[in-house]
Amino acid sequence: MSDKEIIEAALFAAGGALDASTLGKLIGKSKKHAIPVALELAKEYSSRETGIEVIDLGERYVMQVKPKYTDMVRPLAPKELSAPMLRTLSMIAYHQPLIQSDLVDMRGNSAYDHIRELKERGFVEALPHGRTKMLRTTPLFADYFGLESNEPDLVKKKIIELSRHQSGQSGINKWLGRRFIGVTPMYESLMQLCGIKEYKVINAYNPTESELDELDDVYKLIISKGYLEKVSKIYDGEIIEVSSTTFDDLIDSIRLLENVADPEKSTSSIGLINELKERYVSKALVISKKVQPATDMVARIVSDLRLGVSSTGIVIAPDYGSSTDGFDVSEGADILIPTHRSFEGDLVERVCSKYDAVIEGLKEFEDE
């Protein structure tokens, strides 16, 4: 038997990464001799038309199924970790070192069973920490998931990197069991504008128990601006805040999702929105009346339409009545514009309704 054949057999049988020292002992030679043999094996596999690859993890080597075949063979693979357990493991890996009581607060009492099994399988270690325990991942965790190191910052960096650059559909997000983009009901039409098909509509602001469970499948969550602090308490994945007051907001929201969107559809949607914006700006050119925006939101629309502003101008306000501080912004307004509380429709229709309300309202004052 050749050294290469022994190393190949060892990597196949191991089911995880083996370091160069271990491989050297198997062939009865030094670590220094085993490394070029393993690298040669990896090179051979990369040049073959095969579904298997050998990966160099930095003097550690693993034989695994190539990523493009993972989904195809997944049903045949042992179901070693359930989705809820993967969720618990992902939270430990991302936040480590993580106090066990904090994890239970986030995941519920079922986390105790998950921690016990993860410890038994060697993925997690629990060290005494006062009356509770401090949780960390183990070197076996890094080997099992093909990571170069179990160092916490590197693990977290890798999770973020794969989420951003691989559209959340491979690598770490695969073993996290996360397959969908989560989006709040108001922004479902943003998915169509971006050409995104793999998504779930979830009420992330006041979720039911079943909606909390659905977050286990979500690797990226789209919410309205202003809710980050609230939502981050129940969801630890990537959160993207978007807004839809103006046409530029819609364009910015599409661009925030460019790494997971369909490029052709996104470009087409941005072109359509820019055309709409220019159409409304043209309509506003004939308006000479000056306006007084009652809120920052209205001021942005007014600025977009390039309308004149005056402290004695026509007062324009949103129709939602009292603001968060209890002040009635709608009282005494000359023109009210619809907000998401009073208008049903997709995002483009919602923005158009605001601009229509401003222009049509001002036209009536022009005719007086």
Secondary structure per residue as TSV (DSSP state, phi and psi in degrees):
chain	resnum	aa	ss	phi	psi
A	1	M	-	360.0	138.6
A	2	S	-	-85.7	160.7
A	3	D	H	-58.9	-39.0
A	4	K	H	-64.4	-41.3
A	5	E	H	-64.8	-38.4
A	6	I	H	-65.8	-45.1
A	7	I	H	-64.4	-40.2
A	8	E	H	-61.1	-45.7
A	9	A	H	-64.0	-39.0
A	10	A	H	-64.8	-44.2
A	11	L	H	-65.7	-36.6
A	12	F	H	-65.0	-44.4
A	13	A	H	-74.6	-29.2
A	14	A	H	-67.1	-38.7
A	15	G	S	71.5	11.3
A	16	G	S	-164.0	-174.5
A	17	A	-	-76.0	144.3
A	18	L	E	-123.1	137.6
A	19	D	E	-83.8	164.3
A	20	A	H	-62.4	-33.6
A	21	S	H	-63.9	-43.5
A	22	T	H	-63.7	-42.5
A	23	L	H	-64.6	-37.6
A	24	G	H	-62.4	-41.6
A	25	K	H	-64.1	-36.4
A	26	L	H	-64.5	-35.3
A	27	I	T	-97.4	3.9
A	28	G	T	72.1	27.5
A	29	K	S	-134.8	-177.7
A	30	S	-	-79.1	162.8
A	31	K	H	-58.1	-39.3
A	32	K	H	-61.0	-33.2
A	33	H	H	-78.4	-33.3
A	34	A	H	-70.3	-32.6
A	35	I	H	-59.7	-52.4
A	36	P	H	-64.2	-29.2
A	37	V	H	-67.7	-43.8
A	38	A	H	-65.9	-39.5
A	39	L	H	-66.0	-37.8
A	40	E	H	-64.9	-39.4
A	41	L	H	-63.1	-43.1
A	42	A	H	-61.5	-40.3
A	43	K	H	-65.5	-39.8
A	44	E	H	-63.1	-43.6
A	45	Y	H	-65.8	-35.5
A	46	S	H	-67.8	-24.8
A	47	S	H	-92.5	-9.1
A	48	R	S	-86.3	156.6
A	49	E	S	-89.3	84.5
A	50	T	-	-142.7	158.9
A	51	G	S	-88.7	2.1
A	52	I	E	-113.9	148.4
A	53	E	E	-137.4	155.5
A	54	V	E	-113.6	123.4
A	55	I	E	-109.6	136.1
A	56	D	E	-90.3	117.2
A	57	L	-	-105.1	20.0
A	58	G	S	90.1	74.9
A	59	E	S	63.1	17.2
A	60	R	E	-134.6	142.9
A	61	Y	E	-133.6	142.7
A	62	V	E	-138.0	141.0
A	63	M	E	-102.3	129.7
A	64	Q	E	-151.2	166.9
A	65	V	E	-71.3	138.0
A	66	K	-	-63.0	141.5
A	67	P	H	-51.0	-36.7
A	68	K	H	-69.3	-13.8
A	69	Y	H	-104.2	-1.5
A	70	T	H	-58.9	-49.3
A	71	D	H	-63.1	-35.6
A	72	M	H	-65.8	-37.8
A	73	V	H	-100.3	-5.1
A	74	R	G	-52.4	-42.6
A	75	P	G	-60.6	-22.0
A	76	L	G	-90.3	-13.9
A	77	A	S	-78.9	151.1
A	78	P	-	-59.7	134.1
A	79	K	-	-82.1	77.3
A	80	E	-	-74.8	-37.7
A	81	L	S	-130.9	128.6
A	82	S	-	-72.5	162.3
A	83	A	H	-58.3	-45.5
A	84	P	H	-61.3	-37.0
A	85	M	H	-70.3	-36.6
A	86	L	H	-63.1	-37.0
A	87	R	H	-63.0	-43.9
A	88	T	H	-64.2	-43.4
A	89	L	H	-63.1	-40.4
A	90	S	H	-63.5	-36.8
A	91	M	H	-69.2	-37.8
A	92	I	H	-64.1	-46.3
A	93	A	H	-62.9	-40.6
A	94	Y	H	-74.4	-39.1
A	95	H	H	-101.2	-0.9
A	96	Q	-	-58.0	147.5
A	97	P	S	-71.9	133.2
A	98	L	E	-118.7	128.4
A	99	I	E	-70.4	131.2
A	100	Q	H	-55.7	-41.7
A	101	S	H	-63.0	-33.9
A	102	D	H	-68.3	-39.6
A	103	L	H	-63.0	-42.5
A	104	V	H	-63.3	-37.4
A	105	D	H	-60.9	-36.2
A	106	M	H	-82.5	-35.3
A	107	R	H	-109.2	-10.8
A	108	G	-	89.3	177.5
A	109	N	T	-65.7	-20.0
A	110	S	H	-62.5	-19.2
A	111	A	H	-61.3	-30.1
A	112	Y	H	-60.9	-43.9
A	113	D	H	-65.8	-39.3
A	114	H	H	-63.3	-45.2
A	115	I	H	-61.3	-43.5
A	116	R	H	-59.5	-46.1
A	117	E	H	-69.9	-38.7
A	118	L	H	-64.0	-35.0
A	119	K	H	-67.3	-42.5
A	120	E	H	-63.0	-34.6
A	121	R	T	-84.1	-6.9
A	122	G	T	86.7	11.5
A	123	F	S	-84.9	-24.6
A	124	V	E	-133.7	144.2
A	125	E	E	-118.1	145.4
A	126	A	E	-123.6	113.8
A	127	L	E	-105.4	143.2
A	128	P	E	-54.5	137.4
A	129	H	E	-148.2	87.3
A	130	G	T	64.7	-126.8
A	131	R	T	-89.8	-2.4
A	132	T	E	-123.0	-155.3
A	133	K	E	-136.1	155.3
A	134	M	E	-104.6	126.3
A	135	L	E	-102.7	137.8
A	136	R	E	-143.3	157.4
A	137	T	E	-82.2	165.3
A	138	T	-	-111.7	168.7
A	139	P	H	-57.9	-32.2
A	140	L	H	-62.3	-36.6
A	141	F	H	-57.1	-48.7
A	142	A	H	-62.6	-43.5
A	143	D	H	-62.9	-45.2
A	144	Y	H	-62.5	-38.2
A	145	F	T	-100.8	13.7
A	146	G	T	68.8	32.9
A	147	L	-	-95.8	148.4
A	148	E	S	-72.1	-25.5
A	149	S	-	-153.3	155.5
A	150	N	-	-97.0	9.6
A	151	E	-	-64.6	126.3
A	152	P	H	-49.6	-47.0
A	153	D	H	-64.4	-36.9
A	154	L	H	-70.5	-37.2
A	155	V	H	-62.9	-48.4
A	156	K	H	-62.8	-42.9
A	157	K	H	-61.0	-40.2
A	158	K	H	-66.8	-40.3
A	159	I	H	-60.9	-46.6
A	160	I	H	-65.2	-42.5
A	161	E	H	-60.6	-47.6
A	162	L	H	-66.7	-35.7
A	163	S	H	-64.6	-40.3
A	164	R	H	-79.7	-42.4
A	165	H	H	-97.2	-12.4
A	166	Q	S	-117.7	22.2
A	167	S	T	57.3	19.7
A	168	G	T	69.5	8.7
A	169	Q	S	-110.1	13.5
A	170	S	S	-155.5	-174.7
A	171	G	T	57.6	-134.9
A	172	I	H	-55.2	-42.3
A	173	N	H	-63.1	-22.8
A	174	K	H	-65.7	-50.7
A	175	W	H	-75.7	-16.9
A	176	L	T	-73.6	-12.2
A	177	G	T	76.7	16.0
A	178	R	-	-97.8	124.8
A	179	R	-	-126.7	-11.3
A	180	F	E	-124.1	158.0
A	181	I	E	-88.3	135.2
A	182	G	E	-98.1	139.4
A	183	V	E	-142.5	138.5
A	184	T	-	-72.5	155.4
A	185	P	G	-51.2	-40.3
A	186	M	G	-60.4	-29.4
A	187	Y	G	-105.4	19.1
A	188	E	H	-61.7	-38.6
A	189	S	H	-66.8	-18.4
A	190	L	H	-63.9	-32.2
A	191	M	H	-63.5	-39.4
A	192	Q	H	-67.9	-39.7
A	193	L	H	-61.8	-31.4
A	194	C	H	-93.0	-9.1
A	195	G	T	72.8	27.6
A	196	I	-	-91.8	126.8
A	197	K	-	-106.3	-31.1
A	198	E	S	-89.1	84.0
A	199	Y	E	-144.3	162.0
A	200	K	E	-127.7	136.2
A	201	V	E	-88.4	120.9
A	202	I	-	-136.3	134.9
A	203	N	-	-80.1	94.2
A	204	A	-	-84.4	-8.5
A	205	Y	S	-85.6	-40.9
A	206	N	S	-137.6	66.4
A	207	P	-	-71.0	145.9
A	208	T	-	-77.9	174.8
A	209	E	H	-62.1	-39.8
A	210	S	H	-68.1	-35.0
A	211	E	H	-70.2	-32.3
A	212	L	H	-62.7	-40.5
A	213	D	H	-64.1	-36.4
A	214	E	H	-65.8	-24.7
A	215	L	G	-64.6	-17.8
A	216	D	G	-62.6	-25.4
A	217	D	G	-92.6	-1.1
A	218	V	E	-102.2	129.6
A	219	Y	E	-106.7	-11.0
A	220	K	E	-149.8	129.9
A	221	L	E	-119.5	128.3
A	222	I	E	-101.6	122.2
A	223	I	E	-134.6	167.9
A	224	S	E	-74.8	148.8
A	225	K	T	-60.1	140.7
A	226	G	T	103.5	-7.7
A	227	Y	-	-112.6	8.3
A	228	L	H	-58.7	-48.7
A	229	E	H	-60.2	-42.2
A	230	K	H	-67.3	-46.8
A	231	V	H	-72.4	-33.6
A	232	S	T	-64.2	-15.5
A	233	K	T	-76.0	-20.6
A	234	I	T	-116.2	-8.3
A	235	Y	-	-138.2	129.0
A	236	D	-	-108.7	6.3
A	237	G	S	-83.8	-166.8
A	238	E	E	-74.1	127.9
A	239	I	E	-114.2	129.7
A	240	I	E	-116.3	121.6
A	241	E	E	-91.5	129.4
A	242	V	E	-128.9	165.4
A	243	S	-	-141.7	167.2
A	244	S	-	-148.2	39.1
A	245	T	S	-75.8	-44.7
A	246	T	S	-119.6	171.9
A	247	F	H	-64.0	-37.1
A	248	D	H	-64.0	-33.8
A	249	D	H	-59.8	-44.3
A	250	L	H	-62.1	-42.6
A	251	I	H	-64.0	-44.2
A	252	D	H	-61.5	-39.0
A	253	S	H	-64.7	-41.1
A	254	I	H	-63.3	-41.7
A	255	R	H	-69.0	-28.6
A	256	L	H	-65.6	-19.8
A	257	L	T	-109.1	18.0
A	258	E	T	-62.5	-26.2
A	259	N	T	-79.8	-7.6
A	260	V	T	-124.4	-2.7
A	261	A	S	-89.0	163.4
A	262	D	-	-80.0	117.0
A	263	P	H	-56.4	-43.0
A	264	E	H	-65.9	-44.4
A	265	K	H	-66.2	-41.4
A	266	S	H	-62.5	-45.1
A	267	T	H	-61.3	-42.3
A	268	S	H	-63.2	-42.9
A	269	S	H	-65.8	-41.9
A	270	I	H	-63.1	-39.7
A	271	G	H	-62.1	-43.1
A	272	L	H	-62.6	-43.9
A	273	I	H	-66.1	-39.7
A	274	N	H	-63.4	-37.9
A	275	E	H	-64.0	-42.4
A	276	L	H	-62.5	-43.3
A	277	K	H	-59.3	-47.0
A	278	E	H	-64.2	-34.2
A	279	R	H	-63.9	-42.5
A	280	Y	H	-71.6	-36.9
A	281	V	H	-61.2	-39.9
A	282	S	H	-64.3	-40.0
A	283	K	H	-62.9	-36.2
A	284	A	H	-77.3	-12.7
A	285	L	T	-63.9	-26.6
A	286	V	T	-85.1	-3.7
A	287	I	-	-90.8	124.6
A	288	S	-	-103.5	-18.6
A	289	K	-	-63.6	141.8
A	290	K	-	-94.1	156.8
A	291	V	E	-126.7	163.3
A	292	Q	E	-127.2	101.0
A	293	P	E	-68.5	134.1
A	294	A	S	-85.7	-19.7
A	295	T	S	-140.5	166.4
A	296	D	H	-62.6	-36.6
A	297	M	H	-59.6	-46.3
A	298	V	H	-66.3	-36.7
A	299	A	H	-60.9	-36.1
A	300	R	H	-67.5	-38.5
A	301	I	H	-67.4	-43.8
A	302	V	H	-60.0	-43.1
A	303	S	H	-63.9	-41.0
A	304	D	H	-61.2	-37.4
A	305	L	T	-85.3	-3.3
A	306	R	T	60.6	41.3
A	307	L	-	-87.3	151.8
A	308	G	-	-74.4	144.9
A	309	V	B	-118.0	140.6
A	310	S	-	-151.3	149.0
A	311	S	T	-69.2	-14.2
A	312	T	T	-111.9	13.4
A	313	G	S	-77.0	-177.8
A	314	I	E	-68.9	124.9
A	315	V	E	-80.5	125.0
A	316	I	E	-117.9	130.0
A	317	A	E	-140.4	157.7
A	318	P	E	-72.4	158.8
A	319	D	T	-91.2	13.2
A	320	Y	T	-85.2	3.0
A	321	G	-	78.5	-118.7
A	322	S	B	-75.9	140.6
A	323	S	-	-83.1	-179.5
A	324	T	T	-63.1	-25.8
A	325	D	T	-91.4	8.3
A	326	G	S	89.6	1.3
A	327	F	-	-85.1	130.2
A	328	D	B	-82.2	97.3
A	329	V	S	-75.9	-17.6
A	330	S	S	-84.9	-20.9
A	331	E	T	-64.7	127.0
A	332	G	T	81.5	4.3
A	333	A	-	-73.1	143.8
A	334	D	S	-83.3	-32.2
A	335	I	E	-134.5	131.7
A	336	L	E	-109.7	135.0
A	337	I	E	-109.4	142.3
A	338	P	-	-71.5	142.6
A	339	T	-	-113.4	-178.9
A	340	H	T	-65.4	-16.5
A	341	R	T	-74.3	-22.3
A	342	S	T	-121.5	1.9
A	343	F	-	-133.1	127.1
A	344	E	-	-99.9	135.8
A	345	G	S	158.6	172.7
A	346	D	-	-75.7	175.4
A	347	L	H	-61.5	-41.1
A	348	V	H	-64.6	-42.8
A	349	E	H	-63.5	-37.3
A	350	R	H	-63.9	-45.0
A	351	V	H	-65.3	-43.7
A	352	C	H	-59.1	-38.9
A	353	S	H	-63.3	-36.2
A	354	K	H	-66.0	-47.6
A	355	Y	H	-66.7	-38.6
A	356	D	H	-61.4	-43.0
A	357	A	H	-61.7	-40.6
A	358	V	H	-66.1	-51.4
A	359	I	H	-67.0	-46.1
A	360	E	H	-65.6	-38.6
A	361	G	H	-63.9	-42.0
A	362	L	H	-70.0	-32.3
A	363	K	H	-61.9	-36.0
A	364	E	H	-64.8	-37.3
A	365	F	H	-71.8	-30.9
A	366	E	H	-65.5	-32.8
A	367	D	H	-80.1	-13.6
A	368	E	-	-73.0	360.0
